[in-house]
Amino acid sequence: MAAERPHITKLALNPTLPSDLVARLAVDDDPRVRLAVSARPGLTEEERAAIGCTVDPDERLDTLRWVWDARDDPEVLRRCATSAHTWLRRSAAVCRGLPADMVELLARDEDFAVRLLLAEYHPAAPPELLLDLYLHGSHRAVAMLAAKPQFPGAGLAARLADADDPNARALVVRDPDATPAQIDRLSRDPVDRVRGEAAQDPRLPLGRVHALPADPEAARGRGRARLRTRGCPYRRCAPCSTRQAREGAVPHRAAGELPLP
């Protein structure tokens, strides 16, 4: 099992590995060793496909070191973004040097993790991608997307005021064109978290403001009305756990290795 042979999966990603050993590891009984071999730089798409391995949609994979090292090389990132190999596309998604047309491509990727990583790390991730992930993604990391500067605001009142999902209704306050009447309506929402979002909005009519002390859940505002629980889903991610990710830091332990179990 990979958990018992972590050094082998790391070895399979070593760029200086002799070709005969690469060939041996490409047919290893451990699927995670084969996966690591398939993600080595220099392989053609045909060579990657010939190695029997798959990436589960829920599998956690660290950013490939060689892709991160090429994070400002548009040609390398373009090859990774257009690769059929999911791990390469996930690794390209965290790189800010990704060309604009590749950003648009990965925003439509079939792999949820590719889209989520793009939304988390790329400053030009499409606003609609962030909104879609926030409203429909089941991963806890989607909650952090609402704090992104490109998260949409305009038009949300018209789109979401009557939504069944309270998380969607709570986004109405982000619309700069939301009317006092719409905010007043939110302050009477059956879900206390939504009422709390409305309680702190300066557009809330004065009469309703005076009535709010009788509604302690709404009056507490964000203290109890957080849209969702926040936190990084990746274990042992020091930059994210301290909320002090530095420019140039490798996302989520990207060290050319598979994640810890």
C-alpha positions as CSV (number, residue, x, y, z in Angstrom):
1,M,0.0,0.0,0.0
2,A,1.1,3.6,-0.7
3,A,0.8,4.4,3.0
4,E,3.4,1.7,3.7
5,R,5.7,2.8,0.9
6,P,5.7,6.6,0.8
7,H,9.3,6.7,-0.2
8,I,8.5,4.8,-3.4
9,T,5.8,7.3,-4.5
10,K,8.3,10.1,-3.9
11,L,11.0,8.3,-5.8
12,A,8.7,7.9,-8.7
13,L,8.5,11.7,-9.0
14,N,12.3,12.2,-8.8
15,P,13.3,13.9,-12.1
16,T,16.7,12.3,-12.1
17,L,15.4,8.7,-11.9
18,P,17.0,6.4,-14.5
19,S,14.7,5.4,-17.3
20,D,14.9,1.7,-16.5
21,L,13.7,2.3,-13.0
22,V,10.9,4.6,-14.3
23,A,9.8,1.7,-16.6
24,R,9.8,-0.7,-13.6
25,L,7.7,1.7,-11.5
26,A,5.3,2.3,-14.3
27,V,4.0,-1.3,-13.9
28,D,4.2,-1.3,-10.1
29,D,1.4,-3.1,-8.3
30,D,0.7,0.0,-6.2
31,P,-1.7,2.3,-8.2
32,R,-0.4,5.4,-6.5
33,V,3.2,4.6,-7.6
34,R,1.9,4.3,-11.1
35,L,0.0,7.6,-10.7
36,A,3.2,9.3,-9.6
37,V,5.1,7.9,-12.6
38,S,2.3,9.1,-15.0
39,A,2.7,12.7,-13.7
40,R,6.4,12.9,-14.4
41,P,7.6,15.8,-16.7
42,G,8.7,14.9,-20.2
43,L,6.1,12.2,-20.9
44,T,3.8,12.5,-23.9
45,E,0.1,12.3,-23.5
46,E,0.2,8.8,-25.0
47,E,2.8,7.7,-22.5
48,R,0.8,9.0,-19.6
49,A,-2.4,7.3,-20.8
50,A,-0.5,4.0,-21.3
51,I,0.2,3.9,-17.5
52,G,-2.7,2.2,-15.8
53,C,-3.9,4.7,-13.2
54,T,-6.8,6.9,-12.5
55,V,-7.5,10.0,-10.3
56,D,-10.5,9.7,-8.0
57,P,-12.6,12.9,-7.9
58,D,-12.2,13.1,-4.1
59,E,-8.4,12.2,-4.1
60,R,-6.2,14.8,-2.6
61,L,-3.1,15.5,-4.7
62,D,-0.5,18.1,-3.9
63,T,0.7,20.5,-6.6
64,L,3.4,18.8,-8.7
65,R,6.7,20.4,-8.0
66,W,7.8,20.6,-11.6
67,V,4.6,22.4,-12.6
68,W,5.0,24.9,-9.7
69,D,8.6,25.6,-10.7
70,A,7.2,26.5,-14.1
71,R,4.4,28.7,-12.7
72,D,5.5,31.6,-14.8
73,D,6.1,29.6,-18.0
74,P,2.9,30.0,-20.1
75,E,3.9,27.2,-22.5
76,V,4.4,24.6,-19.8
77,L,1.2,25.7,-18.1
78,R,-0.7,25.5,-21.4
79,R,0.4,21.9,-21.9
80,C,-0.6,21.0,-18.4
81,A,-4.0,22.8,-18.6
82,T,-4.8,20.9,-21.9
83,S,-3.6,17.6,-20.6
84,A,-5.9,14.7,-20.2
85,H,-4.1,14.0,-16.9
86,T,-6.1,15.4,-14.0
87,W,-3.1,15.9,-11.7
88,L,-1.4,18.1,-14.3
89,R,-4.6,20.2,-14.7
90,R,-5.0,20.6,-10.9
91,S,-1.4,21.7,-10.6
92,A,-1.8,24.3,-13.4
93,A,-4.9,25.6,-11.8
94,V,-3.0,27.0,-8.8
95,C,-0.5,29.0,-11.0
96,R,-1.1,32.7,-11.5
97,G,0.9,32.6,-14.7
98,L,-1.8,30.5,-16.4
99,P,-2.7,32.2,-19.7
100,A,-6.2,33.8,-19.8
101,D,-7.6,31.4,-22.3
102,M,-6.5,28.5,-20.2
103,V,-8.2,30.1,-17.2
104,E,-11.4,30.0,-19.1
105,L,-10.8,26.4,-20.1
106,L,-10.1,25.2,-16.6
107,A,-13.2,27.1,-15.3
108,R,-15.2,24.6,-17.3
109,D,-13.2,21.5,-16.4
110,E,-15.0,18.3,-15.6
111,D,-13.0,17.8,-12.4
112,F,-14.4,19.7,-9.4
113,A,-11.0,20.1,-7.8
114,V,-9.6,21.7,-10.8
115,R,-12.3,24.3,-10.8
116,L,-12.1,24.8,-7.0
117,L,-8.3,25.3,-7.1
118,L,-8.6,27.8,-10.0
119,A,-11.2,29.7,-8.0
120,E,-9.1,29.7,-4.9
121,Y,-5.7,30.7,-6.4
122,H,-6.2,32.6,-9.7
123,P,-7.0,36.3,-9.4
124,A,-8.7,36.1,-12.8
125,A,-11.0,33.2,-12.1
126,P,-14.4,34.0,-13.6
127,P,-16.9,35.5,-11.1
128,E,-19.6,33.1,-12.2
129,L,-17.3,30.2,-11.4
130,L,-16.9,31.4,-7.8
131,L,-20.6,31.9,-7.5
132,D,-21.5,28.5,-8.9
133,L,-19.0,26.7,-6.6
134,Y,-20.2,28.7,-3.6
135,L,-23.8,27.8,-4.2
136,H,-23.4,24.2,-5.4
137,G,-20.1,22.9,-4.2
138,S,-20.3,20.5,-1.2
139,H,-16.6,21.0,-0.2
140,R,-16.2,23.3,2.9
141,A,-13.5,25.3,1.0
142,V,-16.1,26.9,-1.2
143,A,-17.2,29.1,1.7
144,M,-13.9,31.1,1.4
145,L,-14.7,32.1,-2.2
146,A,-17.2,34.8,-1.0
147,A,-14.2,36.7,0.3
148,K,-12.5,36.9,-3.1
149,P,-12.5,40.4,-4.7
150,Q,-13.9,39.0,-7.9
151,F,-16.8,37.3,-6.2
152,P,-19.9,38.8,-8.0
153,G,-22.3,41.3,-6.3
154,A,-24.2,43.2,-8.9
155,G,-27.5,41.5,-9.9
156,L,-27.6,39.1,-7.0
157,A,-30.7,40.6,-5.5
158,A,-32.7,39.9,-8.6
159,R,-31.3,36.5,-9.1
160,L,-31.3,35.1,-5.5
161,A,-33.9,36.9,-3.4
162,D,-36.4,34.1,-3.9
163,A,-33.9,31.2,-3.9
164,D,-34.7,28.1,-1.8
165,D,-31.1,28.0,-0.5
166,P,-30.6,30.4,2.5
167,N,-26.9,30.6,1.5
168,A,-28.1,32.1,-1.8
169,R,-30.6,34.5,-0.2
170,A,-27.9,35.7,2.2
171,L,-25.8,36.9,-0.8
172,V,-28.5,39.5,-1.7
173,V,-26.8,42.0,0.7
174,R,-23.7,41.8,-1.5
175,D,-25.6,43.5,-4.3
176,P,-24.8,47.2,-4.3
177,D,-28.2,47.8,-6.0
178,A,-30.3,45.9,-3.5
179,T,-33.1,48.1,-2.3
180,P,-34.1,48.9,1.3
181,A,-37.3,46.9,0.7
182,Q,-35.2,43.8,-0.2
183,I,-33.0,44.2,2.8
184,D,-36.1,44.6,5.0
185,R,-37.5,41.4,3.5
186,L,-34.2,39.6,4.3
187,S,-34.4,40.7,7.9
188,R,-37.7,38.8,8.2
189,D,-36.3,35.6,6.6
190,P,-37.2,32.4,8.4
191,V,-33.5,31.5,8.7
192,D,-31.7,33.4,11.4
193,R,-28.4,33.4,9.5
194,V,-30.1,35.3,6.7
195,R,-31.7,37.8,9.1
196,G,-28.3,38.3,10.6
197,E,-26.8,39.3,7.3
198,A,-29.6,41.9,6.8
199,A,-29.3,43.2,10.4
200,Q,-25.9,44.7,9.7
201,D,-26.7,46.2,6.3
202,P,-26.9,50.1,6.3
203,R,-29.8,50.0,3.9
204,L,-32.1,48.3,6.4
205,P,-35.0,50.8,7.1
206,L,-34.8,52.6,10.4
207,G,-38.1,51.3,11.6
208,R,-36.9,47.7,11.2
209,V,-33.6,48.6,12.9
210,H,-35.6,49.6,16.0
211,A,-37.5,46.3,15.9
212,L,-34.5,44.1,15.7
213,P,-33.6,44.0,19.5
214,A,-36.6,41.7,19.8
215,D,-34.9,39.3,17.4
216,P,-31.6,38.5,19.1
217,E,-30.4,36.1,16.4
218,A,-30.6,38.8,13.8
219,A,-29.2,41.5,16.1
220,R,-26.0,39.5,16.6
221,G,-25.2,39.9,12.9
222,R,-22.2,38.0,11.7
223,G,-21.4,36.8,15.2
224,R,-23.9,34.0,14.5
225,A,-24.7,34.6,10.9
226,R,-21.6,33.4,9.2
227,L,-22.5,32.2,5.7
228,R,-20.6,28.9,6.2
229,T,-17.9,27.4,8.2
230,R,-14.5,28.4,6.9
231,G,-11.2,26.6,6.8
232,C,-8.7,25.0,4.5
233,P,-9.5,21.3,3.6
234,Y,-5.9,20.4,3.2
235,R,-4.2,18.8,6.2
236,R,-1.0,20.3,7.6
237,C,-1.2,23.3,5.4
238,A,0.8,25.7,7.4
239,P,0.3,28.8,5.2
240,C,-3.5,28.3,5.2
241,S,-3.8,27.3,8.9
242,T,-2.1,30.5,9.9
243,R,-3.9,32.6,7.2
244,Q,-0.5,34.0,6.3
245,A,0.1,32.5,2.9
246,R,3.1,34.3,1.4
247,E,3.6,35.2,-2.3
248,G,5.5,32.5,-3.9
249,A,4.7,29.9,-1.3
250,V,3.9,26.5,-2.7
251,P,0.2,25.8,-2.2
252,H,-0.8,22.9,0.0
253,R,2.6,21.2,0.6
254,A,3.4,21.1,-3.1
255,A,6.7,19.3,-2.8
256,G,6.5,16.9,-5.7
257,E,4.9,14.3,-3.5
258,L,1.6,12.7,-2.8
259,P,-0.4,13.9,0.2
260,L,-0.1,12.5,3.6
261,P,-2.8,9.9,4.4
